Amino acid sequence: MARPSTLTIASLKQMLNARHNELAKLEKRRASLARELASLDRSIARIGGAPGAKGGRARNEQSLTETLQSVLKEAGKPLGVGEILAAVEASGYRSSSANFRGIINQTLIKERKFFTSAGRGVYQLKK
């Protein structure tokens, strides 16, 4: 058989007040952190980054395929995936992918009408 509760109305009110006080402290801390985060976002935006990027899709003027074509055309010779990655990033292309090298590799393999393999991990424009 369950024991009857020994909490009084006064102790329940005291518990509620303690929770309300804790809630107020947490909300105040959250507001302070939100102001700090907004300041960081502004700083990131000032230097050209994407503020608040949490896996959101980056927007670029050209598609990845078009960017890869221009990089390989400029190079004029077959390039390895690492070299292509460096050139794509240097061109200003932005990606939020955690594995952007893999995305480049997949695109080079998938877009056979534009790219051809010149060896293991080395690609060139299709002639």
Contacts in CASP RR format, 6 or more apart in sequence:
PFRMAT RR
TARGET T0000
AUTHOR 0000-0000-0000
METHOD contacts of the structure
MODEL  1
MARPSTLTIASLKQMLNARHNELAKLEKRRASLARELASLDRSIARIGGA
PGAKGGRARNEQSLTETLQSVLKEAGKPLGVGEILAAVEASGYRSSSANF
RGIINQTLIKERKFFTSAGRGVYQLKK
40 51 0 8 1.000
41 51 0 8 1.000
41 52 0 8 1.000
42 51 0 8 1.000
44 50 0 8 1.000
44 51 0 8 1.000
44 52 0 8 1.000
45 51 0 8 1.000
50 58 0 8 1.000
50 94 0 8 1.000
50 96 0 8 1.000
53 96 0 8 1.000
55 96 0 8 1.000
56 96 0 8 1.000
57 96 0 8 1.000
58 94 0 8 1.000
58 95 0 8 1.000
58 96 0 8 1.000
59 94 0 8 1.000
60 67 0 8 1.000
60 92 0 8 1.000
60 93 0 8 1.000
60 94 0 8 1.000
62 70 0 8 1.000
62 93 0 8 1.000
64 88 0 8 1.000
64 93 0 8 1.000
64 95 0 8 1.000
64 103 0 8 1.000
64 104 0 8 1.000
64 107 0 8 1.000
65 107 0 8 1.000
65 111 0 8 1.000
65 114 0 8 1.000
67 88 0 8 1.000
67 91 0 8 1.000
67 93 0 8 1.000
68 84 0 8 1.000
68 88 0 8 1.000
68 104 0 8 1.000
68 107 0 8 1.000
68 108 0 8 1.000
68 111 0 8 1.000
68 114 0 8 1.000
68 115 0 8 1.000
69 114 0 8 1.000
69 125 0 8 1.000
70 91 0 8 1.000
71 79 0 8 1.000
71 84 0 8 1.000
71 87 0 8 1.000
71 88 0 8 1.000
71 91 0 8 1.000
72 79 0 8 1.000
72 84 0 8 1.000
72 115 0 8 1.000
72 123 0 8 1.000
72 124 0 8 1.000
72 125 0 8 1.000
73 125 0 8 1.000
74 87 0 8 1.000
75 83 0 8 1.000
75 87 0 8 1.000
76 124 0 8 1.000
76 125 0 8 1.000
77 124 0 8 1.000
78 118 0 8 1.000
78 119 0 8 1.000
78 122 0 8 1.000
78 123 0 8 1.000
78 124 0 8 1.000
79 87 0 8 1.000
79 122 0 8 1.000
79 123 0 8 1.000
79 124 0 8 1.000
80 121 0 8 1.000
80 122 0 8 1.000
80 123 0 8 1.000
81 101 0 8 1.000
81 102 0 8 1.000
81 104 0 8 1.000
81 105 0 8 1.000
81 108 0 8 1.000
81 121 0 8 1.000
81 122 0 8 1.000
81 123 0 8 1.000
82 101 0 8 1.000
84 104 0 8 1.000
84 108 0 8 1.000
84 123 0 8 1.000
85 100 0 8 1.000
85 101 0 8 1.000
85 104 0 8 1.000
88 104 0 8 1.000
89 100 0 8 1.000
95 103 0 8 1.000
97 103 0 8 1.000
105 121 0 8 1.000
108 115 0 8 1.000
108 123 0 8 1.000
112 126 0 8 1.000
113 126 0 8 1.000
114 125 0 8 1.000
114 126 0 8 1.000
115 123 0 8 1.000
115 124 0 8 1.000
115 125 0 8 1.000
115 126 0 8 1.000
116 123 0 8 1.000
116 124 0 8 1.000
116 125 0 8 1.000
116 126 0 8 1.000
116 127 0 8 1.000
117 123 0 8 1.000
118 124 0 8 1.000
END
